[in-house]
């Protein structure tokens, strides 16, 4: 019941004509419910797709700070400079870019060993990794870039002898849920509420992975 109400409120706020008002409310006080999904890399059918049906080339590459500078200059990738560059500089995370005809269409952040989660961390074993951000340019949406990006990360992880990939998604983010499920994600029984009060985030984890959350 609570999950249904929280999901409905978040969807309502995202579709409202009063987005600025709801943005302020969300920043000051809001509740969201996050589910964790996972990919079993040992059983997942991962194709090595490298081109579109029209023959256009698809390229995947690890981002550098120069790539981030270009994304910020273009201004259509929803990134904060220091925030996104922190993934490029991190020893525990990397930023994967998906390009078509040399234009960045999508990107995702993948974490190893530990994944940051609003003030806490999610502990990972040596055989696991976690997709923390997955974004597609607005003019490229509806073309399957989200699932392609997720599956490319899964393919690379399996080549690196990893066995499981996690991803967490808000229950109100239906497009991201569809992308993950199209890529082969299975919902776990782990979830948590994110409660934001005066710009402070708190996590209340439950489910089989609740002991994975820790503070530094």
C-alpha positions, 0 to 999 in steps of 0.5 A, spaced: 500 500 500 505 504 501 509 503 495 503 504 491 502 511 494 509 513 494 510 511 486 503 514 485 505 521 488 512 521 484 509 519 478 504 525 479 509 530 480 513 528 474 507 529 470 504 535 473 504 542 469 507 545 476 514 541 475 517 547 478 513 547 485 514 539 485 521 540 484 522 544 490 517 540 494 522 534 492 528 537 494 525 539 501 521 533 503 520 527 499 519 519 499 521 514 493 522 507 493 527 504 490 528 497 487 534 493 486 534 488 480 540 484 478 543 480 471 545 473 472 551 473 467 552 466 467 545 465 464 544 471 460 544 471 453 548 477 451 549 479 444 555 483 441 551 487 437 556 493 434 551 496 428 544 499 427 540 496 421 541 502 417 549 500 417 551 506 422 556 504 426 555 503 434 561 505 438 562 503 446 568 507 449 570 508 456 570 516 458 575 521 459 575 528 462 575 530 455 569 527 453 565 529 459 568 536 457 564 535 451 558 533 454 558 539 458 559 544 452 553 541 448 549 541 454 544 536 453 547 530 457 544 532 464 551 532 468 554 536 473 561 537 471 565 535 478 559 529 479 560 526 473 568 527 473 568 524 479 566 517 476 572 518 471 577 519 476 574 514 481 578 507 482 571 504 483 567 506 478 567 507 470 563 511 465 561 508 459 559 512 453 555 509 447 556 513 440 553 513 434 556 516 428 561 520 433 555 523 437 554 520 444 547 517 445 547 514 451 552 513 458 552 509 464 556 509 470 558 502 473 561 501 480 566 495 482 567 493 490 562 498 492 557 503 490 555 509 493 548 510 495 546 517 498 550 517 503 551 510 504 555 504 500 552 498 497 558 493 498 560 488 492 564 482 492 569 481 487 564 477 482 559 483 482 558 490 479 553 495 480 550 500 474 548 506 478 546 511 472 544 510 465 542 516 461 540 517 454 539 523 450 532 526 449 532 526 442 535 519 442 530 516 446 525 510 444 531 507 440 533 502 445 539 505 447 538 504 454 537 496 454 543 496 449 548 500 454 546 495 460 547 489 455 554 492 453 556 493 460 553 486 462 557 483 456 564 487 458 563 484 465 562 477 463 568 478 459 572 480 466 569 473 469 564 477 473 558 473 475 552 478 477 550 485 475 546 490 479 542 496 478 537 500 482 531 503 479 525 508 482 518 504 482 516 511 479 521 510 473 517 506 468 522 507 462 528 505 466 524 499 469 522 497 462 529 498 459 532 494 465 527 488 463 528 488 456 536 487 457 534 481 461 534 484 469 530 480 474 527 483 480 530 481 487 526 482 493 531 487 496 528 495 496 529 501 500 526 508 501 529 514 500 527 520 504 530 527 503 529 532 508 532 539 507 537 536 502 539 530 507 538 523 504 537 517 508 536 510 506 532 504 510 534 498 506 530 491 507 530 484 503 536 479 502 541 484 501 540 489 507 547 487 510 550 490 504 549 497 506 554 501 510 557 507 512 564 509 511 
